[in-house]
Amino acid sequence: MKNMRVLVLFSAVAFAFATTAAWAVIDYPVPPNHPSWWKIPSDPADGVTRTQFHSFITDPNPADTPPDYTYNGFSVAGVADSWTFSFTPPFNTPIPGGVGPNYGDDGFGIYFPLNQSMEKWMWNLPNPKAVKQFFVCVSWWDWLPNASIAINCYSEDTQVSQTLTKVDGPIANGGQWHTTYLEGIIIPQPGHEYFQFTCDIGELPYIDSIWVGTHCVPEPSTIAMMAFGALGVAGGVIRKIRR
């Protein structure tokens, strides 16, 4: 009987621990149409990727407050990432359109005045033999169906190649929801880059969620050299086998 009581008590404790662990799991929002290299904080460090999610429920400077997150696949050069605003953003503002259509939208964010700008600065380690890929996604709402938010990437003395801004929407949901993307590459990998958001067409634009991510890969010439090197090694192995 004593052993039975101990077994029951142990089972109850184990169940409570498992339940608490399940509750403690954080649901990290990922952007729609995200690239294959996108990471969340529960992923192990990969040495080449940094991603961030911002809900603007609270001031994103300096620390993350869940559900906001930062995934650091590598350590940056001692400089903190930051947001800068040309206006005073009212964080945790209810969005008239309610909850947005994307995973991570919660119906709260910031009002984004026309002809103002906001910039996300991200830091990393410069590497002349690497190429930086970037992906940005912003989920936002406006009264006007033809409203527009522009995203641009800038960097230090490097060549930035960015795709045309892609806008999905509008989606009727008590207003007009939009999802705007920007992706491209920076050659070579810089010490930092920043992403600028501006709105010059709209009535009352609100931003719910923003995802920003960068991923470092060897430059094409380096990849080619690695490929040729691999072929040389393979050829040497084949010759030895034939002997």
RAZIZI-V184501 format. One line per field, one symbol per residue. phi: phi as a letter, one per 40 degrees, with the letter a starting at -180 (. if undefined). psi: psi as a letter, one per 30 degrees, with the letter a starting at -180 (. if undefined). burial: 1 if it has 24 or more other C-alpha atoms within 12 Angstrom, else 0. Layout:
# RAZIZI-V184501
phi = ???
psi = ???
burial = ???
This chain:
# RAZIZI-V184501
phi = .ccccccccccccccccccccccccccccbccfcccccbbdccccbgbbbbabbcgcbccbbbcbdccabbbcacccgbccabbbcaccccfcccdcgccccchcbgbabcbccfbaabbcbbabcacbbbbcbababbabacccbcabcbbbbacfbcbbbcccbbbhcbcagibcbbbbaaibbbccccaabbbbbbbbibbcbbcabbbababbccdccccccccccccccccccccccc
psi = eeeeeeeeeeeeeeeeeeeeeeffkkjjkllkhllfgkllffklkfffkklkkkfgelkfkflkjkgklkjjflklhgkkllkkkgljkjlhkkkefbklfljfkggkbkkjkkgllkkjkklakkjfglkkklkkkkklklekfglkkkkkklajhlkkjklkkkkkalkjigajkkjklklalkkaklfllkkkkljfjldikkkekkkkklkklkleeeeeeeeeeeeeeeeeeeeeee.
burial = 000000000000000000000000000111110110111110000001111111111111000001111111100000001110100010101111111111111111111111011111111111000111111111111111101111111110000101000011111000111111111111111111111111100101111111111111110000000000000000000000000
